[in-house]
């Protein structure tokens, strides 16, 4: 789904267009974390144009679900580490080891 220069917004646009859905339809499918309804089309437009980023892990997962894409890819593009991984990285040595493995995997 991504190329070296792909941003989160570009990835969301590409996945949305691949599914053949409008911004309005995608915005309606992405639910806010507080359960108060869906995100606004303007908020989605801002994300797609890289003016804003999703404010929570839950929103990134909602985009992944609605677009049928891998949430981990969206987390990387958003520059975020999901809460479950942050909670598992309880000490500095674990975090350093994990990032070294990540860097090594990407440099192949």
Backbone as numpy.savetxt, mean C-alpha at the origin, in Angstrom:
# Nx Ny Nz CAx CAy CAz Cx Cy Cz
3.75 -6.09 -11.07 2.94 -4.90 -11.07 3.80 -3.65 -11.07
5.00 -3.71 -10.55 5.78 -2.49 -10.39 7.04 -2.51 -11.23
7.53 -1.31 -11.51 8.81 -1.11 -12.15 9.67 -0.33 -11.17
10.97 -0.19 -11.43 11.82 0.52 -10.47 11.36 1.94 -10.12
10.66 2.59 -11.02 10.23 3.96 -10.75 8.76 4.06 -10.34
8.12 2.96 -10.11 6.71 2.97 -9.76 6.51 3.54 -8.36
5.55 4.44 -8.24 5.14 4.95 -6.94 3.88 4.22 -6.49
3.50 4.42 -5.25 2.26 3.82 -4.77 1.09 4.29 -5.62
1.04 5.58 -5.88 -0.06 6.12 -6.69 -0.12 5.51 -8.08
1.04 5.39 -8.72 1.08 4.79 -10.06 0.63 3.32 -10.02
1.02 2.61 -8.98 0.62 1.21 -8.86 -0.88 1.08 -8.67
-1.46 1.98 -7.88 -2.91 1.95 -7.66 -3.65 2.28 -8.95
-3.17 3.28 -9.67 -3.80 3.62 -10.96 -3.75 2.43 -11.91
-2.58 1.81 -12.04 -2.42 0.68 -12.96 -3.35 -0.47 -12.57
-3.41 -0.79 -11.30 -4.27 -1.90 -10.86 -5.75 -1.56 -11.05
-6.11 -0.31 -10.78 -7.50 0.12 -10.96 -7.91 0.03 -12.42
-7.04 0.51 -13.30 -7.35 0.47 -14.74 -7.39 -0.97 -15.25
-6.50 -1.81 -14.73 -6.49 -3.22 -15.12 -7.82 -3.89 -14.75
-8.38 -3.50 -13.61 -9.68 -4.04 -13.19 -10.85 -3.38 -13.92
-10.56 -2.25 -14.59 -11.61 -1.56 -15.34 -12.60 -0.83 -14.45
-12.12 -0.29 -13.32 -13.03 0.43 -12.44 -12.62 1.91 -12.33
-13.60 2.74 -12.05 -13.37 4.18 -11.94 -12.82 4.54 -10.57
-12.31 5.75 -10.46 -11.88 6.24 -9.15 -13.04 6.23 -8.17
-14.19 6.64 -8.63 -15.37 6.68 -7.75 -15.70 5.29 -7.23
-15.64 4.28 -8.10 -15.95 2.91 -7.68 -14.89 2.37 -6.71
-13.62 2.65 -6.97 -12.58 2.19 -6.06 -12.71 2.89 -4.72
-12.94 4.20 -4.72 -13.10 4.92 -3.47 -14.25 4.33 -2.65
-15.32 3.97 -3.31 -16.47 3.38 -2.60 -16.14 2.01 -2.03
-15.19 1.31 -2.61 -14.83 -0.03 -2.15 -13.82 -0.03 -1.01
-13.15 1.09 -0.80 -12.11 1.18 0.24 -12.73 1.80 1.49
-12.82 0.99 2.54 -13.46 1.43 3.78 -12.47 2.07 4.75
-12.93 3.13 5.41 -12.13 3.80 6.42 -11.93 2.90 7.62
-10.84 3.12 8.33 -10.49 2.31 9.49 -11.53 2.43 10.61
-12.12 3.60 10.76 -13.05 3.82 11.86 -14.45 3.28 11.58
-14.63 2.69 10.39 -15.92 2.10 10.05 -16.98 3.11 9.66
-16.58 4.35 9.41 -17.56 5.39 9.10 -17.91 5.47 7.62
-17.47 4.52 6.84 -17.80 4.51 5.42 -16.56 4.43 4.56
-16.72 4.81 3.31 -15.63 4.69 2.35 -14.84 5.99 2.26
-13.68 5.88 1.63 -12.87 7.08 1.41 -13.50 7.92 0.30
-13.11 9.16 0.22 -13.67 10.04 -0.81 -12.89 9.88 -2.12
-13.56 10.12 -3.24 -12.85 10.10 -4.52 -11.69 11.11 -4.55
-11.84 12.26 -3.88 -10.76 13.25 -3.86 -9.54 12.72 -3.11
-9.77 12.02 -1.98 -8.66 11.43 -1.23 -7.94 10.41 -2.11
-8.71 9.56 -2.82 -8.11 8.58 -3.73 -7.32 9.30 -4.82
-7.87 10.37 -5.38 -7.17 11.12 -6.41 -5.84 11.65 -5.88
-5.85 12.15 -4.66 -4.61 12.64 -4.05 -3.59 11.51 -3.88
-4.05 10.33 -3.49 -3.14 9.18 -3.35 -2.59 8.77 -4.71
-3.47 8.70 -5.71 -3.02 8.30 -7.04 -2.01 9.29 -7.64
-2.10 10.54 -7.27 -1.17 11.55 -7.78 -0.04 11.83 -6.80
0.13 10.93 -5.83 1.22 10.98 -4.85 1.28 12.28 -4.07
0.11 12.88 -3.85 0.03 14.07 -3.00 -0.22 13.69 -1.54
-0.75 12.49 -1.34 -1.02 11.97 0.00 -0.71 10.49 0.01
-0.54 9.94 1.22 -0.33 8.51 1.39 -1.43 7.97 2.29
-1.77 6.69 2.14 -2.75 6.11 3.06 -2.26 6.28 4.50
-3.17 6.62 5.38 -2.81 6.96 6.75 -2.67 5.77 7.68
-3.05 4.59 7.23 -3.00 3.43 8.13 -2.70 2.15 7.36
-2.24 1.16 8.10 -2.03 -0.16 7.51 -3.34 -0.70 6.95
-4.43 -0.44 7.67 -5.73 -0.95 7.26 -6.11 -0.42 5.89
-5.84 0.86 5.61 -6.17 1.42 4.29 -5.35 0.77 3.18
-4.09 0.50 3.46 -3.27 -0.18 2.46 -3.84 -1.57 2.18
-4.24 -2.26 3.23 -4.85 -3.59 3.04 -6.18 -3.50 2.29
-6.94 -2.44 2.54 -8.20 -2.23 1.83 -7.95 -2.02 0.33
-6.94 -1.23 -0.01 -6.59 -1.05 -1.42 -6.19 -2.39 -2.04
-5.38 -3.16 -1.34 -4.94 -4.46 -1.86 -6.14 -5.37 -2.10
-7.05 -5.40 -1.14 -8.25 -6.25 -1.27 -9.10 -5.79 -2.46
-9.38 -4.51 -2.52 -10.26 -3.98 -3.57 -9.66 -4.14 -4.96
-8.33 -4.11 -5.05 -7.66 -4.19 -6.34 -7.13 -5.58 -6.66
-7.26 -6.51 -5.72 -6.76 -7.89 -5.88 -5.26 -7.89 -6.17
-4.52 -7.12 -5.36 -3.06 -7.08 -5.47 -2.45 -7.46 -4.13
-1.17 -7.73 -4.12 -0.47 -8.13 -2.92 -0.25 -6.91 -2.01
-0.75 -6.99 -0.79 -0.60 -5.89 0.16 0.86 -5.58 0.44
1.71 -6.61 0.46 3.13 -6.38 0.75 3.76 -5.46 -0.29
3.36 -5.60 -1.54 3.89 -4.71 -2.58 3.46 -3.27 -2.30
2.21 -3.08 -1.92 1.74 -1.72 -1.62 2.45 -1.15 -0.39
2.71 -1.99 0.61 3.44 -1.51 1.79 4.83 -1.02 1.40
5.52 -1.76 0.54 6.86 -1.34 0.11 6.77 -0.02 -0.62
5.83 0.10 -1.55 5.70 1.34 -2.32 5.29 2.52 -1.44
4.56 2.24 -0.36 4.16 3.30 0.57 5.29 3.65 1.54
6.35 2.83 1.54 7.46 3.07 2.45 7.12 2.76 3.89
6.25 1.77 4.08 5.79 1.42 5.42 6.10 -0.03 5.75
6.25 -0.28 7.02 6.40 -1.64 7.52 5.10 -1.95 8.26
4.41 -3.02 7.88 3.13 -3.34 8.53 3.30 -3.55 10.04
2.26 -3.21 10.77 2.28 -3.31 12.23 2.66 -4.71 12.71
2.17 -5.75 12.05 2.50 -7.11 12.51 4.00 -7.37 12.44
4.67 -6.82 11.44 6.13 -6.98 11.35 6.85 -6.08 12.35
6.33 -4.87 12.55 6.93 -3.99 13.55 6.86 -4.64 14.92
5.74 -5.27 15.23 5.57 -5.92 16.53 6.50 -7.11 16.68
6.78 -7.80 15.57 7.65 -8.99 15.62 9.12 -8.60 15.74
9.46 -7.41 15.33 10.86 -6.95 15.37 11.11 -6.30 16.74
11.24 -7.14 17.74 11.28 -6.65 19.12 12.63 -6.09 19.54
13.67 -6.39 18.82 14.98 -5.88 19.22 15.79 -5.45 17.99
16.81 -4.67 18.24 17.63 -4.11 17.18 18.28 -5.19 16.32
18.80 -6.24 16.94 19.48 -7.30 16.19 18.53 -7.96 15.19
17.29 -8.18 15.60 16.30 -8.79 14.70 16.00 -7.87 13.53
15.83 -6.59 13.80 15.55 -5.63 12.72 16.71 -5.54 11.74
17.94 -5.47 12.26 19.12 -5.38 11.40 19.25 -6.63 10.54
19.08 -7.79 11.14 19.17 -9.06 10.40 18.13 -9.10 9.28
16.91 -8.68 9.59 15.83 -8.70 8.60 16.14 -7.75 7.44
16.63 -6.55 7.74 16.92 -5.61 6.68 18.12 -6.04 5.84
19.08 -6.67 6.46 20.21 -7.20 5.68 19.73 -8.27 4.71
18.84 -9.14 5.18 18.29 -10.19 4.30 17.47 -9.56 3.17
16.72 -8.52 3.50 15.91 -7.81 2.50 16.81 -7.18 1.44
17.84 -6.48 1.86 18.77 -5.85 0.93 19.46 -6.89 0.05
19.87 -7.99 0.66 20.55 -9.05 -0.09 19.62 -9.63 -1.16
18.38 -9.86 -0.80 17.41 -10.41 -1.75 17.18 -9.45 -2.92
17.17 -8.15 -2.66 16.93 -7.17 -3.72 18.16 -6.95 -4.60
19.33 -7.22 -4.09 20.53 -6.96 -4.87 20.91 -8.10 -5.80
20.17 -9.17 -5.78 20.47 -10.31 -6.66 20.09 -10.02 -8.09
